[in-house]
Amino acid sequence: MIFLYEKIKDYFLSKGWKELKKEFKYKKELDLIFKDELDSIIFVRILSKDELIDRNSLLDNILELFSLKEEVNKIYIAMPKVYVSIIDSSPFEEYGIGIISYDEKKVMEISPAKFFKTKSKIEEEKMEKLIPFETLKLKEELDNIKKRLINLEEIVRSLNNEIKILKSQSKPIIETKISKEEIIITPPSSENIPSFLKDNPWIEILAKRGREEKIAV
């Protein structure tokens, strides 16, 4: 039996699956546990000839294995090839349990196992469904804000480029200085001033003083 145990184990290892040393309820000494490339947990029970002959024992095994469906993703039973055509496989199909046949030369899958969602996976999916609407709405708003920020960054970047172009094309400002000699002060016309200011010597004196102050500046 140990030889067949190793042969069955090698069959699953050849698929690229990894053997797990994990304990489950109803796990027996020759039971095998694997993890495939999709992280699915596969449980394999190797049935002896005595277990296959005794119908009650066979049904007990089926019920025990089915009770593991919340902990593993796939369940197989392995039986000698000569019993495959003798045993009624309908109970296994009904409970989603796959069948592996073996002899001293070959191990092969007769019927595939059904995929079960483990309890942890079911709880995870429930939590995802219970996410509040407000949380989803907040996420949508945050996504919109992120998009607007990206647009603003593009606008600022474009404006910076335009400013650089304008600076490179602008001409230098020419400062104009007026010399003191160019300042000309024209006295008001005598026609537009009051009569008491006409021919007043103080007017000339004040005009000269104003010219001197502007030149000094």
C-alpha positions in Angstrom: 0.0 0.0 0.0 2.9 2.4 0.7 4.2 1.8 -2.8 0.8 2.8 -4.3 0.7 5.8 -1.9 4.0 7.0 -3.3 2.9 6.3 -6.9 -0.3 8.3 -6.5 1.6 11.2 -4.8 4.1 11.2 -7.7 1.2 11.4 -10.2 0.0 14.7 -8.6 3.5 16.1 -8.1 4.1 15.5 -11.9 1.3 18.1 -12.5 3.4 20.7 -10.8 1.3 20.6 -7.6 2.9 20.9 -4.2 2.2 18.6 -1.3 0.9 20.2 1.8 1.5 18.9 5.4 -1.8 20.2 6.6 -4.2 18.6 9.0 -8.0 18.4 8.3 -10.9 16.9 10.1 -11.3 13.2 9.1 -7.8 13.1 7.6 -6.3 9.6 7.7 -2.8 8.4 7.5 -2.7 7.7 3.8 -4.6 10.8 2.7 -2.8 13.4 0.5 -3.2 17.2 0.3 -1.9 19.3 -2.6 -1.9 22.9 -3.8 -2.1 23.5 -7.5 -0.8 26.4 -9.6 -4.0 28.4 -8.9 -3.6 27.9 -5.1 -6.5 25.5 -5.0 -6.4 23.0 -2.2 -6.9 19.3 -3.4 -7.6 16.5 -0.9 -7.1 12.9 -2.0 -8.3 9.8 -0.1 -6.8 6.4 -1.0 -9.4 3.7 -0.4 -8.5 0.2 0.4 -10.2 -2.9 -1.0 -12.0 -3.5 2.2 -13.5 0.0 2.2 -14.7 -0.4 -1.3 -16.4 -3.8 -0.7 -18.3 -2.5 2.4 -21.0 -0.2 1.0 -21.6 1.4 4.4 -17.9 2.1 4.8 -17.9 3.6 1.3 -20.8 5.9 2.0 -19.2 7.0 5.3 -16.1 8.0 3.4 -18.1 9.9 0.9 -20.0 11.9 3.6 -16.7 12.5 5.5 -15.0 13.8 2.4 -18.0 16.0 1.5 -17.8 17.6 4.9 -14.4 19.0 3.9 -15.9 21.1 1.0 -15.7 24.3 3.1 -11.9 23.8 3.7 -10.7 22.4 0.4 -11.4 23.2 -3.3 -11.3 19.7 -4.8 -11.8 16.2 -3.4 -10.7 13.0 -5.0 -10.9 9.3 -4.0 -8.3 6.9 -5.3 -9.3 3.3 -5.9 -7.8 0.2 -7.6 -8.5 0.1 -11.3 -10.4 -3.2 -11.1 -13.1 -1.6 -8.9 -13.8 1.4 -11.3 -16.2 -0.6 -13.4 -17.7 -2.4 -10.4 -18.4 0.5 -8.0 -21.4 2.7 -8.6 -19.9 6.1 -9.3 -23.1 8.1 -9.1 -22.8 9.0 -5.4 -19.3 10.5 -6.1 -20.6 12.5 -9.0 -23.6 13.7 -6.9 -21.3 15.1 -4.2 -18.7 16.4 -6.7 -16.0 14.0 -5.7 -13.5 13.0 -8.4 -12.2 9.5 -9.0 -8.6 8.4 -9.5 -7.8 4.8 -10.5 -4.5 3.1 -9.9 -2.6 -0.2 -10.3 1.0 -1.1 -10.2 1.7 0.4 -13.6 -0.4 3.5 -14.0 -2.4 6.2 -12.1 -5.1 8.1 -14.0 -8.0 10.4 -13.5 -11.4 8.8 -14.3 -13.7 11.7 -13.4 -12.8 15.2 -12.5 -13.7 16.7 -9.1 -16.0 19.6 -8.7 -14.5 23.0 -7.6 -15.8 24.1 -4.1 -15.4 27.6 -2.7 -13.8 27.4 0.7 -15.4 29.0 3.7 -12.7 31.7 3.8 -13.3 32.5 0.1 -17.1 32.8 0.7 -16.6 35.1 3.6 -14.2 37.2 1.6 -16.8 37.6 -1.2 -19.5 38.5 1.3 -17.3 41.2 2.7 -16.8 42.6 -0.8 -20.6 42.7 -1.4 -21.1 44.5 2.0 -18.9 47.4 1.0 -21.0 50.6 1.7 -22.3 52.6 -1.2 -20.7 55.7 0.4 -17.2 54.0 0.1 -17.7 53.3 -3.6 -19.0 56.9 -4.1 -16.0 58.3 -2.3 -13.6 56.2 -4.4 -15.3 57.6 -7.6 -15.0 61.2 -6.3 -11.3 60.6 -5.5 -10.8 59.3 -9.0 -12.4 62.4 -10.5 -10.3 64.7 -8.3 -7.2 62.9 -9.5 -8.2 63.4 -13.1 -8.8 67.1 -12.5 -5.4 67.5 -10.8 -3.7 65.8 -13.8 -5.5 68.3 -16.1 -4.4 71.3 -14.0 -0.8 70.1 -14.1 -1.0 70.0 -17.9 -2.4 73.5 -18.0 0.3 74.9 -15.7 3.0 73.2 -17.7 1.6 74.6 -20.9 1.4 78.1 -19.4 5.0 77.9 -18.2 6.1 77.0 -21.7 4.2 79.9 -23.2 5.8 82.3 -20.6 9.3 81.1 -21.5 8.6 81.6 -25.2 7.3 85.2 -24.6 10.3 86.0 -22.5 12.7 84.8 -25.2 10.9 86.9 -27.9 10.5 90.2 -25.9 12.7 93.2 -26.7 14.8 95.0 -24.0 13.2 98.2 -22.5 15.1 101.4 -23.6 15.4 103.9 -20.9 15.1 107.6 -22.0 17.0 110.2 -20.1 16.3 113.9 -20.5 19.2 116.2 -20.0 18.9 119.4 -18.0 19.5 121.4 -21.1 16.4 119.9 -22.8 14.1 121.2 -20.1 12.3 124.2 -21.4 9.9 126.2 -19.3 7.6 128.4 -21.3 6.2 131.3 -19.3 2.4 131.8 -19.5 1.1 134.1 -22.2 0.4 137.6 -20.9 -3.0 137.5 -22.6 -4.2 134.8 -20.2 -3.0 136.2 -16.9 -4.8 138.7 -14.6 -3.9 142.4 -15.0 -2.3 142.7 -11.6 0.3 140.1 -12.7 1.3 141.9 -15.9 4.7 143.7 -15.8 5.1 142.4 -12.2 8.9 142.0 -11.6 8.2 139.2 -9.0 6.8 137.0 -11.7 10.2 136.9 -13.5 12.0 136.2 -10.3 9.7 133.3 -9.3 10.0 131.9 -12.9 13.8 131.9 -12.7 13.7 130.2 -9.3 11.4 127.5 -10.6 13.8 126.8 -13.6 16.7 126.6 -11.2 14.9 124.1 -8.9 13.9 121.8 -11.8 17.5 121.9 -13.2 18.8 121.0 -9.8 16.6 118.0 -9.6 
